[in-house]
Amino acid sequence: MSAIEIGTKLVTLSNEGKAEQAIQELYDEKIVSIEGQGNDEMPARLEGVEAVRGKNEWWFANHEVHETKATGPFCGHRDDQFVVQFDMDVTPKGGERMQMREVGIYTTANGKVVQEEFLYLMG
C-alpha cells in the first residue's frame, strides 16, 4: 500500500472507532510512536507495536471519549509521509470535559506505518 492508501484507511478506521484494527493492519512491528508529551506512566516515546497497543488501551482506560474525528490524509512532496488531523471531545478520568486537536505525522515503509509523531494545538 502507498502512504496515501494507508492514510485513507487509517482515517476511515479512526472515524469508525476501530483504532485497534488500524494498529493491527497498518502498523509495522517495529513502529516508533512519539507523543508531544510524556510522563512516568506513559512515556513520550514508545517502540514496537505491542507498546503502541498498550498506549491505545491506556488512553481508553483513562479517558471517556465522546467523539473523535479524523481528517485527511494530508500529503506533500514526500511519498512516504502523510498527516492526519484529529479533533477529540474527551473527559479524562477525574477531570473536566475538553476538546483537543492534534496532528499525527506518519512515516511509512514497505506498506506499513513505521513512525507516528503527534503534535498538539497549543494556545
C-alpha angles and dihedrals in degrees: 000000000000122000090256091052092047091048093049091051092046091053092047094049092045091053090049091053092248102130093143091053089051091053092047096048105031109030127089116233090243097046119156115217120194123187124196089241138018141184139190092279095047116018120212094238123052130173128205134030093266090057090051090050088052091051090051092050090047091052094054093042091053102038136050102223111209096175141348124191122189120198125191154341096239111194134190139174095311115083092203099058141064137168129223125195116217123199112190136186107199143156115212112221105270092007142092127278113263143173118235134189125194140156126224118211108205127196120196137197131173092003096305139093107258098174137021123185125184127210122188131218104245130195 
